[in-house]
Amino acid sequence: MLTKTQQKKYLPVLLDILEKLGVKLGRMGEAVLLGEVDAADADGEDGGGQSYSREMQIGLLENEEFILKAVRAAVKRIELGTFGSCQACDELIPPRRLEVLPYTSFCLACQKKLEKGEFEE
């Protein structure tokens, strides 16, 4: 397990991600809402392209919301003192993985198992 000092060094990184995601999600939400208004105003031309674009925007918004939840959970794990330990096997998540993906909750081996559907999150 990471020491409290090691865990806390990730807090500013996670808080920065939270701040940036908040701004980004606000803009993306506005774009989706504006897209709905534009689609309602359109006279039916190029409806397929607008629908695809809107679906893509919604997909991106959902992905950003997933990351937001993961970052909040990582901050909570710092508060609880469990940050840096895999939520599945309780082994240490390699610091190199945390540097790249500081909000991850799984070591690479368990993440692969999760993606293959070998166990539930």
ABEGO torsion letter per residue (X at the ends): XBBAAAAAAAAAAAAAAAAAAAAAAAAAAAAAAAAAAAAAABAGBGAAAAAAAAAAAAAAAAAAAAAAAAAAAAAAAAAAGABGBBAAAGBBBBAAAAAABAABABBAAAAAAAAAGABBX
